[in-house]
């Protein structure tokens, strides 16, 4: 998922509730250069790795 929204300059907001993240390993640069994105709540992303 790294760079998934990279350079989405018109992205204003995103709702990540309900995303299943058990297998998520990389969010590097996911929102890089999303210049209009004013806030995002990542608190629902849980790290369930042991």
PyMOL Python script that loads the backbone (N, CA, C, O; Angstrom):
from pymol import cmd

cmd.read_pdbstr("""\
ATOM      1  N   UNK A   1       0.811  -1.195   0.000  1.00  0.00           N
ATOM      2  CA  UNK A   1       0.000   0.000   0.000  1.00  0.00           C
ATOM      3  C   UNK A   1       0.854   1.258   0.000  1.00  0.00           C
ATOM      4  O   UNK A   1       0.328   2.370  -0.048  1.00  0.00           O
ATOM      5  N   UNK A   2       2.150   1.091   0.053  1.00  0.00           N
ATOM      6  CA  UNK A   2       3.028   2.241  -0.021  1.00  0.00           C
ATOM      7  C   UNK A   2       2.778   3.025  -1.298  1.00  0.00           C
ATOM      8  O   UNK A   2       2.598   2.434  -2.363  1.00  0.00           O
ATOM      9  N   UNK A   3       2.765   4.319  -1.205  1.00  0.00           N
ATOM     10  CA  UNK A   3       2.559   5.243  -2.320  1.00  0.00           C
ATOM     11  C   UNK A   3       1.163   5.130  -2.946  1.00  0.00           C
ATOM     12  O   UNK A   3       0.962   5.590  -4.070  1.00  0.00           O
ATOM     13  N   UNK A   4       0.208   4.534  -2.249  1.00  0.00           N
ATOM     14  CA  UNK A   4      -1.129   4.323  -2.789  1.00  0.00           C
ATOM     15  C   UNK A   4      -1.811   5.621  -3.229  1.00  0.00           C
ATOM     16  O   UNK A   4      -2.442   5.667  -4.285  1.00  0.00           O
ATOM     17  N   UNK A   5      -1.685   6.661  -2.429  1.00  0.00           N
ATOM     18  CA  UNK A   5      -2.315   7.945  -2.741  1.00  0.00           C
ATOM     19  C   UNK A   5      -1.278   9.011  -3.082  1.00  0.00           C
ATOM     20  O   UNK A   5      -1.580  10.203  -3.037  1.00  0.00           O
ATOM     21  N   UNK A   6      -0.084   8.602  -3.415  1.00  0.00           N
ATOM     22  CA  UNK A   6       1.010   9.535  -3.693  1.00  0.00           C
ATOM     23  C   UNK A   6       0.591  10.567  -4.731  1.00  0.00           C
ATOM     24  O   UNK A   6       0.058  10.226  -5.787  1.00  0.00           O
ATOM     25  N   UNK A   7       0.840  11.820  -4.417  1.00  0.00           N
ATOM     26  CA  UNK A   7       0.582  12.963  -5.293  1.00  0.00           C
ATOM     27  C   UNK A   7      -0.893  13.121  -5.671  1.00  0.00           C
ATOM     28  O   UNK A   7      -1.210  13.633  -6.745  1.00  0.00           O
ATOM     29  N   UNK A   8      -1.789  12.681  -4.790  1.00  0.00           N
ATOM     30  CA  UNK A   8      -3.225  12.930  -4.997  1.00  0.00           C
ATOM     31  C   UNK A   8      -3.510  14.336  -4.490  1.00  0.00           C
ATOM     32  O   UNK A   8      -4.048  14.516  -3.397  1.00  0.00           O
ATOM     33  N   UNK A   9      -3.158  15.298  -5.266  1.00  0.00           N
ATOM     34  CA  UNK A   9      -3.201  16.693  -4.839  1.00  0.00           C
ATOM     35  C   UNK A   9      -4.610  17.209  -4.571  1.00  0.00           C
ATOM     36  O   UNK A   9      -4.763  18.221  -3.887  1.00  0.00           O
ATOM     37  N   UNK A  10      -5.644  16.545  -5.087  1.00  0.00           N
ATOM     38  CA  UNK A  10      -7.014  16.989  -4.855  1.00  0.00           C
ATOM     39  C   UNK A  10      -7.705  16.191  -3.746  1.00  0.00           C
ATOM     40  O   UNK A  10      -8.878  16.430  -3.461  1.00  0.00           O
ATOM     41  N   UNK A  11      -7.010  15.268  -3.130  1.00  0.00           N
ATOM     42  CA  UNK A  11      -7.574  14.490  -2.034  1.00  0.00           C
ATOM     43  C   UNK A  11      -7.727  15.391  -0.814  1.00  0.00           C
ATOM     44  O   UNK A  11      -6.736  15.893  -0.283  1.00  0.00           O
ATOM     45  N   UNK A  12      -8.967  15.599  -0.368  1.00  0.00           N
ATOM     46  CA  UNK A  12      -9.240  16.488   0.760  1.00  0.00           C
ATOM     47  C   UNK A  12      -9.391  15.723   2.069  1.00  0.00           C
ATOM     48  O   UNK A  12      -8.924  16.175   3.114  1.00  0.00           O
ATOM     49  N   UNK A  13     -10.035  14.580   2.011  1.00  0.00           N
ATOM     50  CA  UNK A  13     -10.232  13.775   3.211  1.00  0.00           C
ATOM     51  C   UNK A  13     -10.364  12.320   2.798  1.00  0.00           C
ATOM     52  O   UNK A  13     -10.631  12.008   1.638  1.00  0.00           O
ATOM     53  N   UNK A  14     -10.174  11.447   3.757  1.00  0.00           N
ATOM     54  CA  UNK A  14     -10.290  10.018   3.486  1.00  0.00           C
ATOM     55  C   UNK A  14     -10.776   9.320   4.740  1.00  0.00           C
ATOM     56  O   UNK A  14     -10.348   9.643   5.848  1.00  0.00           O
ATOM     57  N   UNK A  15     -11.661   8.375   4.565  1.00  0.00           N
ATOM     58  CA  UNK A  15     -12.202   7.609   5.677  1.00  0.00           C
ATOM     59  C   UNK A  15     -11.623   6.204   5.591  1.00  0.00           C
ATOM     60  O   UNK A  15     -11.915   5.467   4.649  1.00  0.00           O
ATOM     61  N   UNK A  16     -10.817   5.835   6.556  1.00  0.00           N
ATOM     62  CA  UNK A  16     -10.178   4.522   6.529  1.00  0.00           C
ATOM     63  C   UNK A  16     -10.854   3.526   7.460  1.00  0.00           C
ATOM     64  O   UNK A  16     -10.345   2.423   7.658  1.00  0.00           O
ATOM     65  N   UNK A  17     -11.984   3.896   8.027  1.00  0.00           N
ATOM     66  CA  UNK A  17     -12.703   2.963   8.895  1.00  0.00           C
ATOM     67  C   UNK A  17     -13.112   1.738   8.097  1.00  0.00           C
ATOM     68  O   UNK A  17     -13.601   1.846   6.972  1.00  0.00           O
ATOM     69  N   UNK A  18     -12.910   0.595   8.683  1.00  0.00           N
ATOM     70  CA  UNK A  18     -13.283  -0.649   8.031  1.00  0.00           C
ATOM     71  C   UNK A  18     -12.174  -1.274   7.202  1.00  0.00           C
ATOM     72  O   UNK A  18     -12.332  -2.386   6.698  1.00  0.00           O
ATOM     73  N   UNK A  19     -11.049  -0.573   7.051  1.00  0.00           N
ATOM     74  CA  UNK A  19      -9.940  -1.175   6.319  1.00  0.00           C
ATOM     75  C   UNK A  19      -9.409  -2.355   7.107  1.00  0.00           C
ATOM     76  O   UNK A  19      -9.185  -2.238   8.312  1.00  0.00           O
ATOM     77  N   UNK A  20      -9.207  -3.461   6.470  1.00  0.00           N
ATOM     78  CA  UNK A  20      -8.597  -4.624   7.112  1.00  0.00           C
ATOM     79  C   UNK A  20      -7.089  -4.510   6.912  1.00  0.00           C
ATOM     80  O   UNK A  20      -6.596  -4.518   5.784  1.00  0.00           O
ATOM     81  N   UNK A  21      -6.369  -4.406   8.018  1.00  0.00           N
ATOM     82  CA  UNK A  21      -4.939  -4.111   7.941  1.00  0.00           C
ATOM     83  C   UNK A  21      -4.061  -5.232   8.485  1.00  0.00           C
ATOM     84  O   UNK A  21      -2.878  -5.015   8.744  1.00  0.00           O
ATOM     85  N   UNK A  22      -4.619  -6.419   8.662  1.00  0.00           N
ATOM     86  CA  UNK A  22      -3.840  -7.502   9.259  1.00  0.00           C
ATOM     87  C   UNK A  22      -2.553  -7.802   8.484  1.00  0.00           C
ATOM     88  O   UNK A  22      -1.528  -8.134   9.078  1.00  0.00           O
ATOM     89  N   UNK A  23      -2.615  -7.682   7.163  1.00  0.00           N
ATOM     90  CA  UNK A  23      -1.462  -8.024   6.332  1.00  0.00           C
ATOM     91  C   UNK A  23      -0.701  -6.802   5.833  1.00  0.00           C
ATOM     92  O   UNK A  23       0.215  -6.933   5.021  1.00  0.00           O
ATOM     93  N   UNK A  24      -1.066  -5.633   6.304  1.00  0.00           N
ATOM     94  CA  UNK A  24      -0.414  -4.397   5.892  1.00  0.00           C
ATOM     95  C   UNK A  24       1.015  -4.360   6.429  1.00  0.00           C
ATOM     96  O   UNK A  24       1.232  -4.512   7.632  1.00  0.00           O
ATOM     97  N   UNK A  25       1.975  -4.162   5.555  1.00  0.00           N
ATOM     98  CA  UNK A  25       3.375  -4.128   5.981  1.00  0.00           C
ATOM     99  C   UNK A  25       4.077  -2.815   5.651  1.00  0.00           C
ATOM    100  O   UNK A  25       5.112  -2.504   6.241  1.00  0.00           O
ATOM    101  N   UNK A  26       3.526  -2.039   4.710  1.00  0.00           N
ATOM    102  CA  UNK A  26       4.244  -0.844   4.283  1.00  0.00           C
ATOM    103  C   UNK A  26       3.273   0.274   3.911  1.00  0.00           C
ATOM    104  O   UNK A  26       2.480   0.138   2.979  1.00  0.00           O
ATOM    105  N   UNK A  27       3.347   1.373   4.648  1.00  0.00           N
ATOM    106  CA  UNK A  27       2.570   2.559   4.264  1.00  0.00           C
ATOM    107  C   UNK A  27       3.507   3.720   3.940  1.00  0.00           C
ATOM    108  O   UNK A  27       3.104   4.883   3.968  1.00  0.00           O
ATOM    109  N   UNK A  28       4.742   3.395   3.637  1.00  0.00           N
ATOM    110  CA  UNK A  28       5.744   4.389   3.297  1.00  0.00           C
ATOM    111  C   UNK A  28       5.265   5.255   2.130  1.00  0.00           C
ATOM    112  O   UNK A  28       4.891   4.734   1.079  1.00  0.00           O
ATOM    113  N   UNK A  29       5.277   6.539   2.313  1.00  0.00           N
ATOM    114  CA  UNK A  29       4.900   7.529   1.290  1.00  0.00           C
ATOM    115  C   UNK A  29       3.449   7.397   0.834  1.00  0.00           C
ATOM    116  O   UNK A  29       3.106   7.866  -0.252  1.00  0.00           O
ATOM    117  N   UNK A  30       2.601   6.778   1.629  1.00  0.00           N
ATOM    118  CA  UNK A  30       1.212   6.560   1.231  1.00  0.00           C
ATOM    119  C   UNK A  30       0.498   7.865   0.885  1.00  0.00           C
ATOM    120  O   UNK A  30      -0.279   7.908  -0.068  1.00  0.00           O
ATOM    121  N   UNK A  31       0.750   8.916   1.640  1.00  0.00           N
ATOM    122  CA  UNK A  31       0.090  10.192   1.408  1.00  0.00           C
ATOM    123  C   UNK A  31       1.084  11.282   1.017  1.00  0.00           C
ATOM    124  O   UNK A  31       0.814  12.466   1.220  1.00  0.00           O
ATOM    125  N   UNK A  32       2.220  10.899   0.464  1.00  0.00           N
ATOM    126  CA  UNK A  32       3.249  11.848   0.065  1.00  0.00           C
ATOM    127  C   UNK A  32       2.705  12.845  -0.960  1.00  0.00           C
ATOM    128  O   UNK A  32       2.108  12.456  -1.963  1.00  0.00           O
ATOM    129  N   UNK A  33       2.914  14.098  -0.700  1.00  0.00           N
ATOM    130  CA  UNK A  33       2.553  15.205  -1.586  1.00  0.00           C
ATOM    131  C   UNK A  33       1.046  15.296  -1.847  1.00  0.00           C
ATOM    132  O   UNK A  33       0.626  15.725  -2.922  1.00  0.00           O
ATOM    133  N   UNK A  34       0.249  14.900  -0.877  1.00  0.00           N
ATOM    134  CA  UNK A  34      -1.207  15.126  -0.944  1.00  0.00           C
ATOM    135  C   UNK A  34      -1.440  16.492  -0.314  1.00  0.00           C
ATOM    136  O   UNK A  34      -1.889  16.589   0.828  1.00  0.00           O
ATOM    137  N   UNK A  35      -1.141  17.519  -1.046  1.00  0.00           N
ATOM    138  CA  UNK A  35      -1.049  18.866  -0.496  1.00  0.00           C
ATOM    139  C   UNK A  35      -2.371  19.429   0.022  1.00  0.00           C
ATOM    140  O   UNK A  35      -2.345  20.343   0.846  1.00  0.00           O
ATOM    141  N   UNK A  36      -3.509  18.932  -0.415  1.00  0.00           N
ATOM    142  CA  UNK A  36      -4.794  19.430   0.063  1.00  0.00           C
ATOM    143  C   UNK A  36      -5.348  18.638   1.251  1.00  0.00           C
ATOM    144  O   UNK A  36      -6.318  19.064   1.878  1.00  0.00           O
ATOM    145  N   UNK A  37      -4.745  17.503   1.559  1.00  0.00           N
ATOM    146  CA  UNK A  37      -5.202  16.672   2.665  1.00  0.00           C
ATOM    147  C   UNK A  37      -4.878  17.373   3.973  1.00  0.00           C
ATOM    148  O   UNK A  37      -3.708  17.537   4.319  1.00  0.00           O
ATOM    149  N   UNK A  38      -5.909  17.788   4.703  1.00  0.00           N
ATOM    150  CA  UNK A  38      -5.670  18.593   5.898  1.00  0.00           C
ATOM    151  C   UNK A  38      -5.542  17.754   7.170  1.00  0.00           C
ATOM    152  O   UNK A  38      -4.844  18.155   8.102  1.00  0.00           O
ATOM    153  N   UNK A  39      -6.200  16.605   7.223  1.00  0.00           N
ATOM    154  CA  UNK A  39      -6.037  15.741   8.388  1.00  0.00           C
ATOM    155  C   UNK A  39      -6.485  14.330   8.056  1.00  0.00           C
ATOM    156  O   UNK A  39      -7.308  14.107   7.167  1.00  0.00           O
ATOM    157  N   UNK A  40      -5.931  13.403   8.781  1.00  0.00           N
ATOM    158  CA  UNK A  40      -6.321  12.007   8.632  1.00  0.00           C
ATOM    159  C   UNK A  40      -6.170  11.335   9.987  1.00  0.00           C
ATOM    160  O   UNK A  40      -5.194  11.559  10.702  1.00  0.00           O
ATOM    161  N   UNK A  41      -7.133  10.522  10.324  1.00  0.00           N
ATOM    162  CA  UNK A  41      -7.114   9.804  11.595  1.00  0.00           C
ATOM    163  C   UNK A  41      -6.695   8.372  11.326  1.00  0.00           C
ATOM    164  O   UNK A  41      -7.454   7.594  10.746  1.00  0.00           O
ATOM    165  N   UNK A  42      -5.500   8.026  11.742  1.00  0.00           N
ATOM    166  CA  UNK A  42      -4.981   6.674  11.552  1.00  0.00           C
ATOM    167  C   UNK A  42      -5.140   5.822  12.811  1.00  0.00           C
ATOM    168  O   UNK A  42      -4.588   4.725  12.894  1.00  0.00           O
ATOM    169  N   UNK A  43      -5.884   6.320  13.777  1.00  0.00           N
ATOM    170  CA  UNK A  43      -5.991   5.609  15.052  1.00  0.00           C
ATOM    171  C   UNK A  43      -6.676   4.254  14.920  1.00  0.00           C
ATOM    172  O   UNK A  43      -6.486   3.388  15.774  1.00  0.00           O
ATOM    173  N   UNK A  44      -7.452   4.054  13.890  1.00  0.00           N
ATOM    174  CA  UNK A  44      -8.134   2.765  13.690  1.00  0.00           C
ATOM    175  C   UNK A  44      -7.210   1.704  13.116  1.00  0.00           C
ATOM    176  O   UNK A  44      -7.556   0.523  13.119  1.00  0.00           O
ATOM    177  N   UNK A  45      -6.032   2.104  12.618  1.00  0.00           N
ATOM    178  CA  UNK A  45      -5.086   1.118  12.125  1.00  0.00           C
ATOM    179  C   UNK A  45      -4.418   0.447  13.309  1.00  0.00           C
ATOM    180  O   UNK A  45      -3.796   1.111  14.139  1.00  0.00           O
ATOM    181  N   UNK A  46      -4.543  -0.837  13.384  1.00  0.00           N
ATOM    182  CA  UNK A  46      -3.980  -1.575  14.506  1.00  0.00           C
ATOM    183  C   UNK A  46      -2.837  -2.435  14.032  1.00  0.00           C
ATOM    184  O   UNK A  46      -2.881  -3.003  12.941  1.00  0.00           O
ATOM    185  N   UNK A  47      -1.825  -2.527  14.846  1.00  0.00           N
ATOM    186  CA  UNK A  47      -0.710  -3.411  14.573  1.00  0.00           C
ATOM    187  C   UNK A  47      -0.943  -4.690  15.370  1.00  0.00           C
ATOM    188  O   UNK A  47      -0.763  -4.723  16.587  1.00  0.00           O
ATOM    189  N   UNK A  48      -1.344  -5.730  14.667  1.00  0.00           N
ATOM    190  CA  UNK A  48      -1.630  -6.990  15.353  1.00  0.00           C
ATOM    191  C   UNK A  48      -0.482  -7.980  15.212  1.00  0.00           C
ATOM    192  O   UNK A  48      -0.620  -9.148  15.577  1.00  0.00           O
ATOM    193  N   UNK A  49       0.654  -7.522  14.685  1.00  0.00           N
ATOM    194  CA  UNK A  49       1.817  -8.401  14.520  1.00  0.00           C
ATOM    195  C   UNK A  49       2.405  -8.752  15.875  1.00  0.00           C
ATOM    196  O   UNK A  49       2.366  -7.960  16.816  1.00  0.00           O
ATOM    197  N   UNK A  50       2.935  -9.930  15.948  1.00  0.00           N
ATOM    198  CA  UNK A  50       3.594 -10.357  17.202  1.00  0.00           C
ATOM    199  C   UNK A  50       5.082 -10.294  17.057  1.00  0.00           C
ATOM    200  O   UNK A  50       5.808 -10.613  17.999  1.00  0.00           O
TER     201      UNK A  50
END
""", "prot")
cmd.dss("prot")
cmd.show_as("cartoon", "prot")
cmd.util.cbc("prot")
cmd.orient("prot")
